Every structure is written in C-alpha cells, then in structure tokens.
Amino acid sequence: MKTKTKAVLGALGAAAAVNCVRAAVHKPENKTAAKLPPENCDADLAVKHISQAITYKTVSYPDPEEMDWAEFERFHAFLDEAYPLVAANLEKEIVDRASLLYRWKGTDSTLDPIALLAHQDVVPISKGTEQDWEHEPFSGDVDDGYIWGRGAMDMKNHLICVMEAVETLLADGYKPVRDVYLCFGHNEEIVASEHSGARSIAELFKSRGIHLDCVIDEGGAILPVKVKGIIDGFIAGIGIAEKGYADFEITVETKGGHSSQPPKHSGLGQLAEVIRDLENNQFKAEMLPFLKDLFDKIGRRVSYPAKLITCNLPVLNPVIKEVLKLIPPGASLIRTTTGVTMAQGSPAANVLPQRSSIVVNFRAMPGTTTKDIEEHIHKVVRNKNIIVKCLKAKEASNFSPTDSRAFKALEEITMSDYPQAIIAPYLVMGGTDAYYYERVCENVYRYSPFIADTKLLLCTHGTNERLPVDTVDEAVVFFKRYIKALASD
C-alpha cells in the first residue's frame, strides 16, 4: 500500500513539475514593432470637427420616407467646408441618395485600391430618455475630457478622424501609389436593410471591375485589461468576421373567442411552449480557431501563478466551452444565439387571440445559414403546426486572413504605440457595412483605433454616449500611418 501511495504521489509530483516547466516557457510570441516616426496632427481641430459633426441629426430609419435627407445634405456641406483639400483633390460621388464615395487617385492604376469605411448615420434617441443625458444628445459638447453626443463612439469619431488623416496627408504633400477610396454609408444602423448604401457602393465597385486590396471599417477597439496580480495591459481586437442576422416570426393560429371561456392553452400559451423549446435547445457550441488563438495570447501574458492554468488551455478547452455557455457574452462567441424579442396576441384584454406570434432574433455563427436556422426551429419545436416566416436576414461573413499585408499593417501600427498590446483577431457580434464588400475584397477588417473601456462601450447606442478627447490625436495618426503603409506600393 505504501508503495502504491508513493507511486501516486510521485506521479502527481512529476505532473506538477512538468506543469511548472510548461508555465515557465509559456511566454508571449516574440513579436516586436519598430517605433514609427511621428505624424503631425491638429488634435484641437479634430476634436472641434467631431463636435460639429455630432450636431447633425443624421438618424437612419428602416423606412426611407422617415429619413431627414436634408440633414444628410447639410452634413455633406459641412464636410466640404471642413476639409477643403479633400473637396478639391478627391473625386466625390453621391450613391443611393446619401452615401458618399470619395476617390483619391493614386499614381499606379494597375494596383488594387484600398478602402476606408465609416457610416454617417446614427441611431435615434429612445423616447423618454432625453432628460437622462448630462448634455443634449446632439450638442457635441466638449466637457470634462469628453465629446458628448449621439455618434461620438458610433461612429462620427471614426469618420472624422479618417477625413482629418486624408486632409493632413494632402497638406503634407503625400501622394498615394494605389487609389484610396473613402466609403461612407448612410444607413448602416438598419440591419439587413433592403436599401443599404454600403451594398450599393460595393455593387458599384463590382460593376466597374474594381477589386479592393483591403477594407477597414469599425468593429474593434483598444481595450484596457486589468486584473490585479494577473494581467495589466491592452487587447487590440481586430474583427476578421461578423455574425449573421435573422429575424423569424413564429405564429400559432387558434379559434379565439371570449376570454371568459378559455381553452387549456390559448395561442399565446402554445407559443410559451414554443419559446421554451427554442431556449432549451440552443445551437451547438464550438470553439473556433480565432477564440483558441485569443485565449492562448491572453494566457501567455498573465502572471506566473495564473499561467499554471493557461498553459493547459488546449486540455481545458471543453471546460472553458461549458463555462462560456453560462455567460451570455461568452456564449455569443461560441454559438448561434437565440433571442425571443417580441410577442403579439389579441388586440383586447377580454378577447382570446386567433393569431399569436413571436419574433425571434438569431445571430448566426459563420457556417450557419438562414436555412439552417429555419430547419433548427422546425426540429426543436414540438408543435408542428407553427407557421415560420423569415422577416429579414443577412448571412454570416467569411473569415478574413490574418497573414495579409493589411492585417500585418494593423498589427505593426498598433504595436508601435502599444508594444505590449495583445493583437487579437475576433468575431464581431453586430453587423457592419464591411460585410457587403466581400464581393470585391478578401481582406476585410473591422478596427477602430480608439481606447475604450467597457463603461464607454456600453454607452454606444445608449444614454450619455461620449468619446474621450485624448483618444482623438492617436486615431488621426493611426489612419495616416495606415494609408501610408497600404497605399504607398
């Protein structure tokens, strides 16, 4: 017995020793980036222009008839006035009524152009919340170290910093070799819109035989990551794909009648069972390569005690997956999500519904199609008399490569200012205009070079949306470097 005990203890000791050695050698990748030369930037002017841009109420709505097109025209006039060199030197087209397409002609038309994307539109202010704002939602006030207002984070900041970069490069006398396109859609906030300005621009490129070398749009950010005693640094998330989107209406038809004589289950009661079936039978979870890569990179940067766990991530992946399934933000990274968002029944409290319906929103992982979602609904719902209708949908995007010159440029430029940053490819949960450009480009990335903590990100589309003033100059410099790196040959 003592011999067996010694053997077990010896084996455990050996395993612990191996684990300690593995943790000791589990170090960050040996990647360095040269410190790039400084770029001139008038940060005060850029802040002023972002502030002014916010004052234009370029709100988008699903129904084009609800759009205030005059407000977009005023915004376009503001851009012409604020950026005279852009107006004088770049070709400008109005696409699909309000989207903007600028062409900065390069010296070699045989090379594939690059494109920088942004959208002009913003989401509405939720009714009843106007008084909750510390500053008027469209004031553009600069106060307490922030620029306040709708669009400060999503994404007048990004658009203006791109324009500042181009205007400054023109003033510097820079001439691109490749053509540089600036593509500013007008209704990105309307998911899967039938009237997408971005789609119209992409189709215009395709009709003209233009293939893009690379595309950069919103989607990622530089996130501070600080856990006492474990990690203290930044994660720069570069979106290499985005999830799909689908709204399905599920309907049950019943006899209806007076509510004083209800059946065991009304139409809404039957739909309650449908909801239970959908929520209890989620899509299969999967740890895709980008997520394993993310965890590995983070694991290599944590302090030594934590490395005793993170050095074994390949073995722990099944456990990590089960933990992520319990956390909504984590679950969204590993499976197609099911969100029951709307319900409709009778028009009166004392009338049983004849037609009861729910709307379910699905965010699809790459590889899961709208057809797959519909088949899943019919498979997991026990009530086979339901009527299923897809209201609108957009398939998940492809994955862009992480070894392209564009991705490497994003990595090198970011690490020049943040040498210890973890550069992490990731999956964008929402939708972007970049999605539509896959038809003319394989290298599509989603990244905004602004430092933003979780508190600020949660204000996007919400009350008190605001942008730290001290992030503006770095963003302008980033876009100048990006254009130089990718349009110079």
C-alpha positions in Angstrom: 0.0 0.0 0.0 2.8 2.4 0.9 4.5 1.6 -2.4 1.3 2.5 -4.4 0.9 5.7 -2.4 4.5 6.7 -3.1 3.9 5.9 -6.8 0.8 8.1 -7.0 2.5 10.9 -5.1 5.5 10.6 -7.4 3.3 10.8 -10.4 1.5 13.8 -9.1 4.7 15.5 -8.3 6.1 14.8 -11.7 3.0 16.2 -13.4 3.2 19.3 -11.2 6.8 19.7 -12.1 6.0 19.3 -15.8 3.2 21.9 -15.5 5.5 24.3 -13.8 8.1 24.0 -16.6 5.3 24.4 -19.2 4.1 27.5 -17.5 7.6 28.9 -17.3 8.1 28.5 -21.1 4.5 29.7 -21.9 5.7 33.1 -23.0 4.3 35.7 -25.4 5.1 35.4 -29.0 8.4 37.2 -29.8 6.8 39.9 -31.9 8.1 43.5 -31.9 7.2 46.5 -34.0 9.5 49.4 -34.9 8.6 52.7 -33.4 7.1 54.6 -36.3 8.1 58.3 -36.9 5.8 60.9 -35.5 3.0 62.4 -37.6 1.7 65.9 -37.4 -1.9 66.2 -36.2 -4.0 69.2 -35.2 -5.8 67.4 -32.3 -7.8 70.5 -31.3 -9.2 71.0 -34.8 -10.1 67.3 -35.0 -12.0 67.5 -31.7 -13.8 70.6 -33.0 -14.8 68.8 -36.1 -16.1 65.7 -34.3 -18.1 68.0 -32.0 -19.6 69.8 -35.0 -20.3 66.5 -36.8 -22.4 65.3 -33.9 -24.7 68.3 -34.2 -26.1 66.9 -37.5 -29.0 64.6 -36.8 -28.2 62.0 -39.4 -30.6 59.5 -37.9 -31.5 56.4 -40.1 -34.8 54.6 -40.1 -36.0 51.4 -41.8 -38.4 53.3 -43.9 -36.6 55.7 -46.2 -39.5 58.0 -46.1 -38.8 58.8 -42.5 -35.2 59.8 -43.2 -34.4 63.5 -43.0 -32.5 63.7 -46.2 -31.9 67.5 -45.8 -29.9 66.8 -42.6 -27.6 64.5 -44.6 -27.2 67.2 -47.3 -26.2 69.7 -44.5 -23.7 67.2 -43.2 -22.2 66.7 -46.6 -21.8 70.5 -46.9 -20.1 70.6 -43.5 -17.6 68.0 -44.7 -16.8 70.0 -47.8 -16.3 73.2 -45.7 -14.2 71.5 -43.0 -12.0 69.6 -45.5 -11.3 71.9 -48.4 -8.3 69.9 -49.6 -10.4 66.7 -49.7 -13.1 68.6 -51.6 -10.6 70.0 -54.1 -8.4 66.9 -54.7 -10.7 63.8 -54.3 -13.5 62.8 -56.7 -16.8 62.6 -54.9 -20.0 60.7 -55.8 -23.3 60.6 -54.0 -24.5 57.0 -54.1 -28.1 55.8 -53.3 -29.2 59.3 -52.3 -26.9 60.0 -49.3 -23.9 57.6 -49.2 -20.6 59.2 -50.0 -17.9 57.7 -52.2 -14.5 59.6 -52.5 -11.7 58.5 -54.7 -8.2 59.7 -54.1 -6.4 58.8 -57.3 -3.1 57.1 -57.0 -0.1 57.1 -59.3 -0.5 53.5 -60.4 -3.9 52.5 -61.6 -2.8 48.9 -62.1 -2.7 48.2 -58.4 -5.8 47.2 -56.4 -7.1 50.2 -54.4 -7.6 50.3 -50.6 -10.9 51.4 -48.9 -11.6 53.1 -45.6 -15.2 52.8 -44.4 -17.4 54.6 -42.0 -21.1 55.4 -41.7 -22.7 58.8 -41.4 -25.9 57.7 -39.7 -26.7 57.3 -36.0 -29.5 55.6 -34.1 -32.4 57.6 -32.7 -32.6 58.7 -29.0 -35.0 56.5 -27.2 -38.2 58.3 -26.4 -38.4 59.3 -22.7 -34.7 59.2 -22.2 -33.8 62.7 -23.4 -33.7 64.2 -19.9 -31.3 61.5 -18.8 -28.4 62.9 -20.8 -25.9 65.0 -19.0 -25.5 67.0 -22.2 -28.0 67.4 -25.0 -27.8 64.3 -27.3 -26.9 66.3 -30.4 -25.0 69.1 -28.7 -21.5 67.8 -29.4 -20.4 69.5 -26.1 -16.8 69.1 -25.1 -16.7 68.9 -21.3 -14.9 67.0 -18.6 -12.5 65.4 -21.0 -15.2 64.0 -23.4 -17.0 64.9 -26.6 -20.7 64.2 -25.8 -23.5 63.2 -28.1 -25.0 60.6 -30.4 -22.4 59.3 -32.7 -19.4 60.2 -30.5 -18.5 56.5 -30.4 -20.6 55.1 -33.3 -19.2 56.5 -35.5 -18.7 60.1 -36.3 -15.4 59.9 -34.4 -14.1 57.3 -36.8 -15.4 59.1 -39.9 -14.0 62.5 -38.9 -10.6 61.0 -38.0 -10.3 59.4 -41.4 -11.1 62.7 -43.0 -8.6 64.5 -40.8 -5.9 62.0 -41.8 -6.6 62.5 -45.5 -6.8 66.3 -45.3 -3.5 66.3 -43.3 -1.7 64.0 -45.8 -2.8 66.2 -48.6 -1.4 69.2 -46.8 1.8 67.2 -46.2 2.1 66.7 -50.0 1.7 62.9 -49.8 0.7 61.2 -53.0 -0.6 57.6 -52.8 0.5 55.0 -55.3 -2.7 53.0 -55.0 -6.1 54.6 -55.3 -7.6 55.3 -51.9 -11.4 55.1 -51.5 -13.4 56.6 -48.7 -16.8 54.9 -48.4 -19.3 56.5 -46.0 -22.7 54.7 -46.0 -25.9 56.4 -44.8 -27.9 53.6 -43.2 -25.6 51.1 -41.6 -27.7 51.1 -38.4 -30.6 49.5 -40.3 -29.5 45.8 -40.1 -30.1 43.8 -43.3 -31.6 46.9 -45.0 -33.1 46.4 -48.4 -31.8 49.9 -49.2 -28.2 49.6 -47.9 -26.0 52.4 -49.1 -22.9 50.2 -48.4 -24.2 47.4 -50.6 -24.9 50.0 -53.4 -21.3 51.2 -53.2 -19.9 47.6 -53.2 -22.1 46.8 -56.2 -20.9 49.9 -58.0 -17.3 48.7 -57.4 -18.2 45.3 -58.8 -19.9 46.8 -61.9 -16.8 48.9 -62.6 -14.5 45.9 -62.3 -12.8 47.3 -59.2 -11.2 44.7 -56.8 -10.0 46.1 -53.5 -6.8 45.2 -51.9 -8.2 45.7 -48.4 -11.0 47.2 -46.4 -11.0 48.7 -42.9 -14.3 49.5 -41.0 -15.5 49.9 -37.5 -15.7 46.8 -35.2 -12.7 46.5 -32.9 -11.1 48.8 -30.4 -8.2 49.0 -27.9 -9.5 47.7 -24.6 -7.7 48.1 -21.3 -7.4 44.8 -19.5 -6.5 44.9 -15.8 -6.9 42.2 -13.3 -4.9 42.8 -10.1 -2.0 40.4 -9.9 -2.8 38.6 -13.2 -2.7 41.0 -16.2 -2.3 44.7 -16.9 -2.3 45.8 -20.5 -4.3 46.2 -23.6 -6.2 44.0 -26.1 -6.5 45.3 -29.6 -9.4 43.4 -31.2 -9.3 43.2 -34.9 -12.6 41.9 -36.4 -11.9 39.3 -39.0 -15.5 38.2 -39.5 -19.0 39.1 -38.3 -22.0 37.0 -37.3 -25.1 36.7 -39.4 -28.5 38.1 -38.6 -32.0 36.7 -38.9 -35.5 37.7 -37.6 -38.0 34.9 -37.7 -41.7 35.3 -37.0 -43.3 32.2 -35.5 -47.1 32.1 -35.5 -49.8 29.9 -34.0 -53.4 30.2 -35.3 -56.3 29.2 -32.9 -60.0 29.6 -32.7 -60.1 32.6 -30.4 -63.3 33.7 -28.7 -64.3 35.3 -25.5 -61.7 35.2 -22.7 -64.4 34.1 -20.2 -64.3 30.6 -21.7 -60.6 30.0 -22.4 -59.1 26.7 -23.5 -56.3 25.0 -21.6 -53.8 26.8 -23.7 -54.5 30.0 -25.7 -52.4 30.8 -28.7 -50.0 32.7 -26.5 -50.0 29.7 -24.1 -49.0 27.5 -27.0 -46.3 30.0 -28.0 -44.9 29.8 -24.4 -44.2 26.1 -25.2 -42.5 27.1 -28.4 -40.3 29.6 -26.6 -39.4 27.0 -24.0 -38.4 24.6 -26.8 -36.2 27.2 -28.5 -34.5 28.3 -25.3 -33.9 24.8 -24.0 -32.4 23.6 -27.3 -29.7 26.0 -28.2 -27.4 25.7 -31.2 -24.3 23.6 -30.7 -21.3 25.5 -29.2 -17.9 25.4 -30.9 -14.6 26.8 -30.1 -13.4 28.3 -33.4 -9.7 28.8 -34.1 -9.9 32.6 -33.5 -11.1 32.1 -30.0 -8.5 29.5 -29.1 -5.9 31.9 -30.5 -7.3 34.7 -28.4 -7.2 32.7 -25.2 -3.7 31.5 -26.0 -2.4 35.0 -26.5 -4.0 36.3 -23.3 -2.7 33.2 -21.4 0.8 34.0 -22.4 0.6 37.5 -20.9 -0.8 36.6 -17.4 1.4 36.4 -14.3 3.1 33.2 -13.4 0.6 31.6 -11.0 -2.2 32.1 -13.5 0.0 30.5 -16.2 -0.2 27.2 -14.3 -3.8 27.1 -15.7 -3.5 29.0 -19.0 -0.5 26.9 -20.2 -3.0 24.0 -20.3 -5.7 25.7 -22.4 -5.8 23.0 -25.1 -6.7 20.4 -22.5 -9.1 22.8 -20.8 -11.0 23.8 -23.9 -14.0 21.6 -23.1 -14.3 23.1 -19.7 -13.9 26.6 -21.0 -16.6 26.0 -23.5 -19.0 24.9 -20.8 -18.2 27.9 -18.7 -18.7 30.3 -21.7 -22.1 28.8 -22.3 -23.2 30.0 -18.9 -22.2 33.6 -19.6 -24.3 35.4 -22.3 -21.4 37.5 -23.8 -19.2 34.3 -23.8 -21.9 32.2 -25.3 -22.3 34.6 -28.1 -18.7 33.8 -29.1 -19.2 30.1 -29.5 -22.7 29.5 -30.9 -25.5 30.9 -32.9 -27.7 32.8 -30.4 -31.5 32.6 -29.9 -33.2 35.7 -28.6 -37.0 35.9 -28.3 -37.6 39.6 -28.5 -41.3 40.4 -29.4 -44.8 38.9 -28.9 -48.2 39.7 -30.2 -51.6 38.3 -29.4 -55.1 39.7 -29.0 -55.9 43.4 -29.5 -58.1 43.4 -26.3 -57.7 42.0 -22.8 -61.0 40.1 -22.9 -60.5 38.5 -26.4 -58.7 35.3 -27.0 -56.2 35.7 -29.8 -56.8 34.0 -33.1 -53.4 34.7 -34.4 -50.5 34.8 -31.9 -46.9 35.4 -32.9 -43.4 35.9 -31.6 -40.3 37.3 -33.2 -37.0 35.5 -32.6 -33.7 37.1 -33.4 -30.8 34.8 -34.3 -27.2 35.8 -34.6 -25.6 33.2 -36.7 -22.0 31.9 -36.4 -20.1 31.7 -39.7 -21.1 28.4 -41.2 -24.7 28.6 -40.0 -27.1 29.8 -42.7 -30.6 31.2 -42.6 -31.8 27.9 -44.0 -30.1 26.1 -41.1 -31.8 28.3 -38.6 -35.3 27.6 -40.1 -34.6 23.9 -40.1 -33.5 24.1 -36.4 -36.7 25.8 -35.5 -38.8 23.1 -37.0 -36.6 20.4 -35.5 -36.6 21.5 -31.8 -40.2 22.9 -31.6 -42.6 20.1 -30.7 -45.6 21.9 -32.1 -45.6 21.1 -35.8 -48.5 23.4 -36.6 -46.5 26.6 -36.2 -46.1 28.9 -39.2 -42.5 30.1 -39.6 -41.6 33.1 -41.7 -38.2 34.8 -42.1 -38.7 38.6 -41.9 -35.2 39.6 -42.8 -31.8 38.1 -42.8 -28.1 38.6 -43.5 -25.8 35.6 -43.7 -22.6 35.5 -41.6 -19.5 36.8 -43.2 -16.4 34.9 -44.3 -13.2 34.9 -42.2 -10.5 37.2 -43.5 -6.9 36.0 -43.3 -4.5 37.1 -40.5 -1.4 36.8 -42.7 -2.3 39.5 -45.2 -0.3 42.7 -45.6 -3.3 44.7 -44.3 -3.6 42.7 -41.1 0.2 42.9 -40.5 0.0 46.7 -41.0 -2.8 46.9 -38.4 -0.7 44.9 -36.0 2.5 46.8 -36.6 0.9 50.3 -36.4 -0.9 49.4 -33.2 2.1 47.8 -31.5 4.2 50.9 -32.4 2.3 52.9 -29.9 1.3 49.9 -27.6 4.2 47.5 -27.8 2.7 45.2 -25.1 -0.7 45.1 -26.6 -2.3 41.7 -27.4 -3.3 41.8 -31.1 -6.3 39.5 -31.2 -8.4 38.5 -34.2 -12.0 38.2 -33.1 -15.6 37.7 -34.3 -17.8 40.9 -34.4 -21.2 40.3 -32.8 -23.1 43.0 -34.6 -23.2 44.0 -38.2 -21.0 46.4 -40.2 -21.0 47.9 -43.7 -17.8 46.0 -44.3 -19.9 42.8 -44.8 -21.1 44.0 -48.2 -17.5 44.5 -49.5 -16.7 40.7 -49.5 -17.9 40.6 -53.1 -14.9 42.8 -54.1 -12.3 42.1 -51.4 -10.9 39.2 -49.4 -9.1 41.2 -46.8 -11.9 42.8 -44.8 -11.1 44.1 -41.3 -13.1 45.8 -38.6 -11.0 48.0 -36.2 -11.3 51.5 -34.7 -8.1 52.8 -33.1 -9.7 54.3 -30.0 -9.0 53.3 -26.4 -12.4 52.4 -24.9 -13.2 50.7 -21.6 -16.3 48.7 -21.1 -18.2 51.5 -19.5 -17.8 53.7 -22.6 -18.7 50.8 -24.9 -21.9 50.3 -23.1 -22.9 53.9 -23.8 -22.9 53.2 -27.6 -26.5 53.5 -28.8 -27.4 54.4 -25.2 -27.6 57.5 -22.9 -24.6 59.7 -22.5 -22.6 58.4 -25.4 -19.3 60.1 -25.3 -15.7 59.9 -26.6 -12.5 60.7 -24.6 -10.8 63.8 -26.1 -7.4 62.3 -25.5 -8.0 59.4 -28.0 -8.6 61.6 -31.0 -5.0 62.6 -32.0 -3.8 58.9 -31.8 -6.7 57.9 -34.1 -5.8 60.5 -36.7 -2.2 59.5 -36.6 -3.2 55.8 -36.9 -5.2 56.4 -40.1 -2.3 58.5 -41.6 0.1 55.6 -41.0 -2.4 53.1 -42.2 -2.9 54.9 -45.5 0.9 55.3 -45.9 1.6 51.7 -45.2 -1.0 50.3 -47.6 -1.3 52.9 -50.4 2.4 53.5 -51.0 3.1 50.5 -53.1 
